Amino acid sequence: MKRLRGGGFTLIEVMVALVVVGVALVAGLRAASALTGNAGRLSEMTLAQWCAENQLTGLRLARELPGIGDVDFACEQLGRPFGGRVEVRGTPNPNFRRVDAIVFDAGGQPLLRLSTVMSRY
């Protein structure tokens, strides 16, 4: 008498395949979550950079050497509020100033620091 062997999978093989698929799905969800978080961070950093560049451009357009010290500012980009500080420091050459524009998030944590050197002339 010939024995017929079924062409299907055993229960163990099916369970192993389900575990492999489950692990792959979890890894895919983690990757998608990381991409979403990175996109949000990139958006926030871009808006913060616009705020900092606006402050430094305003100082350049004033066409005068800024005084040494710190000045706080508020900025809104695409409906999102940011706070910041412009720090002006002296350099060994009195005709130049180092200017840092620091932008903070809503929690007061620094997001971005943009630095430049401005001259008297």
C-alpha positions in Angstrom: 0.0 0.0 0.0 1.3 3.4 -1.0 1.3 6.2 1.5 0.2 9.6 0.2 2.0 12.5 1.6 0.2 15.8 1.9 1.7 18.7 0.0 1.0 21.2 2.8 3.1 22.8 5.6 3.4 21.5 9.1 2.1 23.6 12.0 5.7 24.4 13.1 6.6 25.7 9.6 3.5 27.9 9.6 4.3 29.3 13.1 7.9 30.0 12.1 6.7 31.8 9.0 4.3 33.9 11.1 7.0 34.9 13.5 9.3 35.9 10.6 6.5 38.0 9.1 5.7 39.6 12.5 9.3 40.6 13.1 9.5 42.1 9.6 6.3 44.1 10.2 7.6 45.4 13.6 10.9 46.5 11.9 9.0 48.2 9.2 6.8 50.1 11.7 9.9 51.2 13.6 11.5 52.5 10.4 8.4 54.4 9.4 8.2 55.9 12.9 11.8 57.0 12.7 11.2 58.6 9.3 8.2 60.5 10.6 10.2 61.8 13.5 13.1 62.8 11.3 10.7 64.7 9.0 9.3 66.6 11.9 12.7 67.4 13.2 13.9 68.6 9.8 10.8 70.9 9.5 11.5 72.3 13.0 15.1 72.9 12.2 14.3 74.6 8.9 11.9 77.0 10.6 14.5 77.8 13.3 17.1 78.5 10.6 14.7 80.9 8.9 14.3 82.8 12.2 18.1 82.9 12.8 18.8 84.1 9.3 16.1 86.8 9.5 17.8 88.2 12.6 21.3 88.2 11.1 20.0 89.7 7.9 18.3 92.4 9.8 21.6 93.3 11.5 23.4 93.3 8.1 20.7 95.6 6.6 21.2 98.1 9.5 24.7 98.7 8.1 26.2 99.5 11.4 28.3 97.5 13.8 26.1 96.0 16.5 26.8 96.8 20.1 28.2 94.1 22.3 25.6 92.3 24.4 22.6 89.9 24.2 19.2 90.7 22.8 16.2 88.3 23.0 13.7 88.0 20.1 10.5 86.2 19.2 9.9 84.8 15.8 6.9 83.0 14.2 7.3 80.8 11.1 4.4 79.1 9.5 2.3 79.7 12.7 4.9 78.1 15.0 6.4 80.4 17.7 10.1 80.4 18.4 12.2 82.3 20.9 15.8 83.3 20.5 18.7 85.4 21.5 21.3 87.3 19.5 24.6 87.3 21.2 27.2 89.9 20.0 30.8 89.4 21.2 33.9 91.4 20.6 36.9 90.1 18.6 40.6 91.0 18.9 40.1 93.3 16.0 37.7 96.2 17.1 36.4 96.5 13.6 34.7 93.1 13.8 32.0 91.5 16.0 31.1 87.8 16.3 27.3 87.5 16.2 25.4 84.3 17.2 21.7 83.8 16.6 20.4 81.1 18.9 16.8 79.8 18.4 15.0 77.9 21.1 12.0 75.6 21.0 8.8 76.1 23.0 10.4 74.3 26.0 13.4 76.6 26.0 15.8 74.0 24.6 18.3 75.3 22.0 17.5 74.1 18.5 20.0 76.0 16.4 23.0 78.3 16.6 23.9 80.3 13.5 27.1 82.4 13.7 28.7 85.1 11.6 31.3 87.8 11.8 30.2 91.4 11.0 32.5 94.2 10.1 32.3 98.0 10.7 32.5 98.8 7.0 
